[in-house]
Structure formats: structure tokens, C-alpha cells
């Protein structure tokens, strides 16, 4: 069977997005019984442009609550957990933000809310020793906190002090839903110290947290913090504004590195690889070798290594050639692609998975993903039409959506959704 015949599980959404990109009007031709995309609020067939994937949550732009920080975990019994926070003018993100948690018992086909956590922002879900954890900050540029659930996400511990999940008593920190990895007897998770001034991007200093795998993860004393590493504004000929949203990754040589999003004014998009010492105490960077070309590197990306293929994979919000003159690459969010690398340094775009021709109010961003057997499953912060005015803009998303791409290791450029060529 050809690769093109092995379409991802989100085939209907991919077909729809492709035809929309061509500017065609069409009716669903997949059979009269094709159901509407399940949604949390009854939208679907009545929406003017069907949302790709399965909608986990929807928050109209008029609410002043935008959906951020999608995260995904697979519980030991096979159920999925997903979470997101709310940001925006009505979110209370700077004082006591809210994170919503959802569970799926049918591998992402349907979802139900199971918890709302107050005082949690920019957080990621992960599973360790049979328990679920969620780790982030207690507010926008807040303190680092971690919570644990032993009932599949229904209830969570409260980080009241250094013994119960409050990992920093004071200070300002930044992150996103980034991976927690296990390596050399420790868990590793990247953060940024946000105390390098007040300017977005420039203020962030790269750092790594780590803890022994058998330690109490709710105890602040279990965690080692690396030295925070500031960016130099002279790097990249003075065009480098900052690094943020770092990934803990095991490099091919067995060392742990922090691969960070790089904010630059133009393409090609780049990322930065910060080296972490074996004991987790020191971060260092060589600007001569540490910057790499990475499609989607100007936006948040999640990198994971796949032992089956031997490759590093990421879902990245790339900038197609047709949109390279549309502004700073960090603000172009309408195309999601599967990218991969053998060595963390040379990356190829394997397949374009989602695309919408409009840059201003459509976005597929902040994808968090996991490998489930032969499939790649993901949650995406999605800005899309909803029959209520659509998203506020491409950044201020109104949906969290779930996606499954079956047989992802076999996807090729021929399986890509159509992206219009640049005008000549």
C-alpha cells in the first residue's frame, strides 16, 4: 500500500483543510452518515468551517478567555489526560489562573472534563511511577509548582509549601507544557528564569531542573536547579531577541541538553541547544555551534526521541514559503508539520499535517504529543472559525483539539495537506 493510502486518522479534517486551501466549496463526500466532529459545546456541522480534529474544549473570543498550554499524557490503564489553561483579559492569569483537565476513555474519540485547578499556569502533564503529575507555575511569571494525582486526574495535591509541591518560594519563572524525560536515574525538565529584566524574550534565562527518579517529586529538596543562562543580544549579528520554552532532550552522545525556541526577526527559523552538566547544576552555551536551523523554531515545539525509528521527532508550527513575507516567523502560526532529525542538528520536514491559508486568525500551535504504538497523538492550541466570530487572532486560540496521525513514521511529503505555492 502506498504512503498516500495510509492517511492519518484525522483524514476528514485533512481533506477539508486541503480543499479549503484551494478555495473550493464542497460537501462532505465521505458518505451520508459521516458524523460531525464531536465538540464540547455542540458546534460541528453548523460551524462555517469545520474544526480539524476532535474538539476537547472551546472558548469563544468574546469570553475574553483564550485557550493556552495544551498538554497530553497517557495513564497506565490506557486512558488519556489532557489539560490547558486560560489566558487573556478575563483569565486572572497574573494572580490565580485556572487550568482545566479532561479525560478520554476511548483513545481520544471523546472527552469529558474531570478537574479545574486554580493557581496553575503553563503546565505539563506527565506520568511517573503510576501517578499523574502536572508541573508549571502558579501564575504568569510565577513560582514553580508541581501537583500529583492518584485518581486519574480527578483530584490534585495543593502546593502549599516546600514539602507539598511549591518548588520555589519566590521569584519569577517562565515555561510551557514541555517534556519531562527520564535519563541516568533522574527526571529532567527545562524552565526559564524570568528575572533577567522585564522585556519579553530578553528577560528569559535558560535553566534545567532535575530530580532522582525515586525521590519525592513534591519536595523542593529533591530538585536540582541549574545555573540560569542569559542570552547575549549580540548573538546572530544582533538579531537574537531571546530563548524560551526549552525541551529537555537526551542528545546522541548521551548528555542532556535544553533545546529552546529562538526569537528572531526573519526566517530561517532557528533553535538553540544549551548543554547541561551531568549533575544538572550547570548550563552552558557556545554560540558558534549552539544555533541550529529548525523549521518552526520561532514558536513552541516539543521534541521527543523515538527508539523504534532512532529519530528525534517534533510537531512544529512552520512558516511555508508562501507566508515568509507575512511578518516575524514567531507570529505565523497557520501550518503544523511533522519534522524529524537523526542528530538534533539537521532537521527535515517530513509531512505538513494541518494548514489554513489565513495567517491572521487561524493557528495550529503549541502542540503537545506522544507516541501511542504506531500512531502519534497530539493536543493542539487551535485558532479557528466557530460560528461566533472565530478566534480573536491566530495567537489567542479558541479551541483545544485532539489529533491522531496513524502510522506517523511512514508519512512522507506526498501525504501532506496542500499548501498553496507563493504568488509569482
C-alpha positions as CSV (number, residue, x, y, z in Angstrom):
1,X,0.0,0.0,0.0
2,X,1.4,3.4,-0.8
3,X,2.0,6.0,1.8
4,X,-0.7,8.2,0.4
5,X,-3.2,5.5,1.0
6,X,-2.1,5.3,4.7
7,X,-3.8,8.6,5.6
8,X,-3.7,9.8,9.2
9,X,-6.8,9.1,11.4
10,X,-7.7,12.8,11.0
11,X,-8.3,12.1,7.3
12,X,-11.6,14.0,7.1
13,X,-10.0,17.1,8.7
14,X,-7.0,16.9,6.4
15,X,-9.2,16.7,3.3
16,X,-11.3,19.6,4.4
17,X,-8.3,21.8,5.2
18,X,-6.7,20.9,1.8
19,X,-9.8,21.8,-0.2
20,X,-10.3,25.0,1.8
21,X,-6.8,26.0,0.9
22,X,-7.7,25.6,-2.7
23,X,-10.6,27.9,-2.2
24,X,-13.1,25.2,-3.2
25,X,-16.6,24.9,-1.8
26,X,-17.6,21.3,-1.2
27,X,-20.0,19.0,0.6
28,X,-18.8,16.1,2.6
29,X,-18.3,13.2,0.1
30,X,-17.3,10.6,2.6
31,X,-20.8,9.1,3.0
32,X,-24.1,10.4,4.2
33,X,-23.5,9.0,7.6
34,X,-20.3,10.9,8.3
35,X,-20.7,12.4,11.8
36,X,-19.9,15.9,12.8
37,X,-16.6,16.5,14.7
38,X,-17.5,16.0,18.4
39,X,-17.4,19.2,20.3
40,X,-17.8,20.3,23.9
41,X,-20.4,23.0,23.0
42,X,-22.5,21.5,20.2
43,X,-20.6,23.1,17.4
44,X,-19.6,21.0,14.4
45,X,-21.8,20.6,11.3
46,X,-23.3,24.1,11.9
47,X,-19.9,25.8,12.1
48,X,-19.0,27.7,9.0
49,X,-15.6,25.9,8.7
50,X,-15.3,22.5,10.4
51,X,-12.6,22.4,13.0
52,X,-9.8,19.9,12.3
53,X,-9.6,17.1,14.8
54,X,-11.7,16.3,17.9
55,X,-12.6,19.4,19.9
56,X,-11.8,18.9,23.6
57,X,-12.7,22.4,24.7
58,X,-14.0,25.6,23.1
59,X,-13.9,29.2,24.5
60,X,-15.3,31.9,22.2
61,X,-13.2,35.0,21.8
62,X,-16.0,37.2,23.3
63,X,-15.4,35.5,26.6
64,X,-12.0,37.1,27.0
65,X,-10.7,33.6,27.9
66,X,-8.2,32.2,25.4
67,X,-7.0,28.6,25.4
68,X,-3.3,28.1,26.1
69,X,-0.8,25.5,27.2
70,X,-2.3,22.2,25.8
71,X,-0.7,19.1,27.4
72,X,-1.3,15.4,27.0
73,X,-0.5,12.2,29.0
74,X,-1.4,8.5,28.7
75,X,-2.3,6.9,32.0
76,X,-1.1,3.4,32.9
77,X,-4.6,1.9,32.1
78,X,-4.6,3.5,28.7
79,X,-6.9,6.5,29.3
80,X,-5.7,9.9,28.1
81,X,-5.5,13.0,30.1
82,X,-5.3,16.5,28.5
83,X,-5.1,19.9,30.1
84,X,-5.0,23.6,29.1
85,X,-5.0,26.9,30.9
86,X,-6.9,30.1,30.2
87,X,-5.1,33.4,29.3
88,X,-6.5,36.7,28.2
89,X,-8.2,39.8,29.7
90,X,-10.7,37.8,31.8
91,X,-8.4,35.0,32.9
92,X,-6.8,36.2,36.1
93,X,-3.6,34.8,34.7
94,X,-1.4,37.2,36.6
95,X,-3.0,36.4,40.0
96,X,-4.6,33.0,40.2
97,X,-5.1,31.3,36.8
98,X,-7.2,28.3,36.0
99,X,-6.1,25.0,34.3
100,X,-8.8,22.6,33.0
101,X,-8.2,18.9,32.9
102,X,-10.0,16.4,30.6
103,X,-10.0,12.6,30.3
104,X,-10.7,10.3,27.4
105,X,-11.5,6.6,27.9
106,X,-11.7,5.8,24.1
107,X,-8.3,6.9,22.9
108,X,-9.2,10.5,22.2
109,X,-12.5,9.9,20.3
110,X,-14.5,11.8,23.1
111,X,-13.5,13.8,26.2
112,X,-15.1,14.9,29.4
113,X,-13.9,17.5,32.0
114,X,-12.6,15.9,35.2
115,X,-10.9,18.8,37.1
116,X,-10.3,22.5,37.3
117,X,-7.1,23.5,39.1
118,X,-6.8,27.0,40.5
119,X,-3.4,28.6,40.7
120,X,-1.7,26.8,37.8
121,X,-0.3,28.1,34.5
122,X,1.9,27.0,31.6
123,X,1.8,23.4,32.9
124,X,2.6,20.0,31.5
125,X,1.1,16.6,32.4
126,X,3.3,13.5,32.8
127,X,3.1,10.1,34.4
128,X,5.7,8.7,36.8
129,X,5.7,5.6,38.9
130,X,1.9,5.1,38.2
131,X,0.9,8.6,39.3
132,X,-0.1,11.6,37.2
133,X,1.8,14.9,37.8
134,X,1.3,18.4,36.4
135,X,4.1,20.9,36.6
136,X,4.2,24.6,35.8
137,X,4.0,28.0,37.5
138,X,1.3,29.3,40.0
139,X,0.6,32.3,37.7
140,X,2.0,34.2,34.8
141,X,5.7,34.6,35.6
142,X,5.1,32.9,39.0
143,X,6.7,30.4,41.2
144,X,7.4,26.8,40.1
145,X,4.8,24.3,41.4
146,X,4.1,20.6,40.9
147,X,1.0,18.6,41.8
148,X,0.2,14.9,41.9
149,X,-3.0,12.9,41.2
150,X,-3.5,9.2,42.2
151,X,-7.1,9.0,40.9
152,X,-6.6,9.6,37.1
153,X,-6.7,13.3,37.3
154,X,-9.9,13.9,39.3
155,X,-8.2,15.4,42.3
156,X,-4.7,17.0,42.7
157,X,-2.4,17.9,45.6
158,X,-2.1,21.5,46.7
159,X,1.4,23.1,46.6
160,X,1.3,24.9,50.0
161,X,4.9,24.7,50.9
162,X,8.3,23.2,50.1
163,X,7.1,19.7,51.2
164,X,3.9,19.7,49.1
165,X,4.9,20.9,45.6
166,X,6.0,24.6,46.0
167,X,9.4,24.2,44.4
168,X,10.4,27.9,44.6
169,X,9.3,30.1,47.5
170,X,9.7,33.3,45.5
171,X,10.9,34.6,42.1
172,X,9.6,34.7,38.6
173,X,9.7,31.8,36.1
174,X,8.5,31.0,32.6
175,X,7.8,27.8,30.8
176,X,5.2,26.0,28.6
177,X,4.0,22.4,28.6
178,X,7.4,20.9,28.0
179,X,8.6,17.3,28.2
180,X,9.7,15.6,31.4
181,X,12.2,12.9,30.5
182,X,13.9,10.1,32.5
183,X,17.7,9.6,32.0
184,X,20.6,8.4,34.1
185,X,18.5,7.9,37.1
186,X,16.9,11.4,37.1
187,X,13.9,13.2,35.7
188,X,14.7,16.3,33.7
189,X,12.5,19.3,32.9
190,X,13.5,22.7,31.4
191,X,12.3,26.1,32.7
192,X,13.3,29.7,32.2
193,X,14.2,32.1,34.9
194,X,12.3,35.3,34.1
195,X,14.2,37.6,36.3
196,X,16.6,39.0,33.7
197,X,14.6,42.2,33.3
198,X,11.1,43.0,32.1
199,X,11.3,42.7,28.3
200,X,9.6,39.7,26.8
201,X,12.2,37.3,25.3
202,X,15.2,39.2,26.6
203,X,14.3,38.5,30.2
204,X,14.4,34.7,29.9
205,X,17.4,32.8,31.2
206,X,17.6,29.1,30.2
207,X,17.8,26.6,33.1
208,X,17.2,22.9,33.8
209,X,15.5,21.2,36.8
210,X,16.2,17.6,37.7
211,X,15.4,15.1,40.5
212,X,16.3,11.5,41.3
213,X,13.7,9.1,39.8
214,X,12.9,7.6,43.2
215,X,12.6,10.9,45.1
216,X,9.5,12.7,46.4
217,X,8.8,14.9,43.5
218,X,6.6,17.2,45.6
219,X,9.6,18.0,47.9
220,X,11.6,21.1,46.8
221,X,14.7,19.5,48.3
222,X,14.6,16.7,45.7
223,X,15.2,19.1,42.8
224,X,18.5,20.5,41.5
225,X,18.3,23.8,39.6
226,X,21.0,24.5,37.0
227,X,22.6,27.9,36.8
228,X,20.4,30.3,34.8
229,X,21.9,31.3,31.5
230,X,21.1,34.6,29.9
231,X,21.1,35.3,26.2
232,X,23.6,37.7,24.6
233,X,21.9,40.3,22.4
234,X,25.0,40.3,20.1
235,X,24.5,36.7,19.1
236,X,23.4,36.1,15.5
237,X,24.6,39.6,14.4
238,X,22.5,41.3,16.9
239,X,19.2,39.8,15.7
240,X,18.6,37.4,18.7
241,X,15.9,38.6,21.0
242,X,15.6,35.7,23.3
243,X,15.2,32.0,24.0
244,X,12.3,30.3,25.8
245,X,10.2,27.1,26.1
246,X,13.1,24.8,26.3
247,X,13.0,21.0,25.8
248,X,14.9,18.5,27.9
249,X,16.4,16.1,25.4
250,X,19.0,13.3,25.5
251,X,21.5,14.1,22.8
252,X,23.1,11.4,20.7
253,X,26.2,11.4,22.9
254,X,24.1,10.6,26.0
255,X,24.2,14.1,27.5
256,X,21.1,16.1,28.5
257,X,20.6,19.3,26.5
258,X,18.0,22.1,26.6
259,X,16.7,22.8,23.1
260,X,15.0,26.2,23.1
261,X,12.8,28.3,20.8
262,X,14.7,31.2,19.4
263,X,13.0,34.6,18.7
264,X,14.4,36.1,15.5
265,X,13.0,38.8,13.1
266,X,13.1,36.6,9.9
267,X,13.5,33.1,8.5
268,X,15.2,30.7,8.5
269,X,13.8,29.7,11.9
270,X,16.3,28.6,14.4
271,X,16.6,26.9,17.8
272,X,19.4,27.0,20.4
273,X,21.0,23.9,22.1
274,X,22.1,24.6,25.6
275,X,24.4,22.0,27.2
276,X,23.7,20.7,30.8
277,X,26.3,19.2,33.0
278,X,25.9,15.6,34.1
279,X,24.9,16.6,37.7
280,X,22.3,19.1,36.3
281,X,24.0,22.0,38.1
282,X,25.5,24.0,35.2
283,X,24.1,25.3,31.9
284,X,26.5,26.4,29.1
285,X,26.2,27.6,25.5
286,X,28.5,28.0,22.6
287,X,27.0,30.5,20.1
288,X,29.3,29.3,17.4
289,X,27.8,25.8,17.3
290,X,24.7,26.1,19.5
291,X,22.3,27.6,17.0
292,X,20.6,25.2,14.5
293,X,18.1,25.7,11.7
294,X,14.8,24.2,12.8
295,X,11.5,24.6,10.9
296,X,9.1,26.0,13.4
297,X,11.9,27.0,15.8
298,X,10.4,30.5,16.4
299,X,7.3,29.0,18.1
300,X,6.9,26.5,20.9
301,X,7.8,22.9,19.8
302,X,8.1,19.6,21.6
303,X,10.9,17.2,20.8
304,X,10.8,13.5,21.7
305,X,13.2,10.7,20.8
306,X,11.7,7.5,19.3
307,X,13.6,4.4,20.0
308,X,11.7,2.5,17.2
309,X,12.9,4.7,14.4
310,X,16.0,6.1,16.1
311,X,14.8,9.6,15.2
312,X,14.0,12.8,17.1
313,X,10.5,14.0,16.2
314,X,8.6,17.2,16.7
315,X,5.3,18.8,15.7
316,X,6.4,22.3,14.7
317,X,4.4,25.3,13.6
318,X,6.4,26.1,10.4
319,X,6.4,29.0,8.1
320,X,5.6,27.9,4.5
321,X,7.4,29.7,1.7
322,X,4.2,31.4,0.7
323,X,4.0,33.2,4.0
324,X,7.6,34.2,4.6
325,X,6.9,37.8,3.9
326,X,3.9,37.9,6.3
327,X,6.0,39.2,9.3
328,X,8.1,37.8,12.1
329,X,8.2,34.0,12.0
330,X,7.1,33.8,15.6
331,X,3.7,35.3,14.6
332,X,3.0,33.0,11.7
333,X,1.1,30.0,13.1
334,X,-1.2,28.6,10.4
335,X,0.8,25.5,9.4
336,X,1.6,22.4,11.6
337,X,4.2,20.0,10.3
338,X,5.9,16.7,11.4
339,X,9.7,17.3,11.4
340,X,12.5,14.8,12.3
341,X,16.2,14.6,12.8
342,X,18.8,11.9,13.3
343,X,21.1,14.1,15.4
344,X,19.1,17.1,16.8
345,X,21.0,19.4,14.4
346,X,19.8,18.7,10.9
347,X,16.0,18.7,10.6
348,X,13.7,17.8,7.7
349,X,10.0,18.5,7.2
350,X,8.5,15.0,6.8
351,X,4.9,16.0,6.3
352,X,2.6,19.0,6.6
353,X,-0.3,17.9,8.8
354,X,-2.5,21.0,9.2
355,X,-2.8,24.2,7.2
356,X,-5.2,27.1,6.7
357,X,-4.5,29.8,4.2
358,X,-5.3,32.7,6.5
359,X,-2.5,33.8,8.7
360,X,-4.2,36.5,10.8
361,X,-6.9,34.5,12.7
362,X,-6.1,30.8,12.2
363,X,-3.4,28.9,14.1
364,X,-2.2,25.4,14.9
365,X,0.3,25.9,17.7
366,X,1.8,24.7,21.0
367,X,1.3,21.0,20.0
368,X,2.0,18.5,22.7
369,X,2.2,14.9,21.5
370,X,3.1,11.4,22.4
371,X,3.7,8.1,20.6
372,X,0.9,5.5,21.1
373,X,2.1,2.4,19.3
374,X,2.2,3.1,15.6
375,X,0.4,6.4,16.0
376,X,1.3,9.9,17.0
377,X,-1.4,11.6,19.2
378,X,-1.5,15.3,20.0
379,X,-3.4,18.1,21.5
380,X,-3.1,21.5,19.7
381,X,-4.0,25.0,20.6
382,X,-6.2,25.9,17.7
383,X,-7.4,29.3,16.4
384,X,-10.3,28.6,14.1
385,X,-13.8,29.5,12.9
386,X,-16.5,28.7,15.4
387,X,-19.7,30.4,14.2
388,X,-19.3,33.0,16.9
389,X,-16.8,35.4,15.3
390,X,-13.8,33.0,15.3
391,X,-10.6,33.4,17.2
392,X,-9.5,36.9,18.4
393,X,-6.3,36.3,16.4
394,X,-4.0,33.5,15.4
395,X,-2.3,33.5,18.8
396,X,-5.4,33.9,21.1
397,X,-6.8,30.4,20.4
398,X,-10.5,29.5,20.9
399,X,-10.1,25.7,20.8
400,X,-8.0,22.8,22.2
401,X,-8.2,19.9,19.7
402,X,-7.1,16.3,19.7
403,X,-5.5,14.6,16.7
404,X,-4.2,11.1,15.8
405,X,-1.9,10.5,12.9
406,X,-1.8,6.8,12.2
407,X,1.5,5.2,11.1
408,X,3.3,8.5,11.5
409,X,6.7,7.0,10.9
410,X,5.7,6.2,7.3
411,X,4.4,9.7,6.4
412,X,6.2,11.5,3.6
413,X,5.8,14.8,1.9
414,X,3.3,13.1,-0.5
415,X,0.9,12.8,2.4
416,X,1.0,16.5,3.2
417,X,-2.1,18.7,3.1
418,X,-1.9,21.2,0.3
419,X,-0.2,24.5,1.0
420,X,-0.6,27.0,-1.9
421,X,2.5,28.0,-3.7
422,X,3.8,31.6,-3.4
423,X,2.4,34.0,-5.9
424,X,4.8,34.7,-8.8
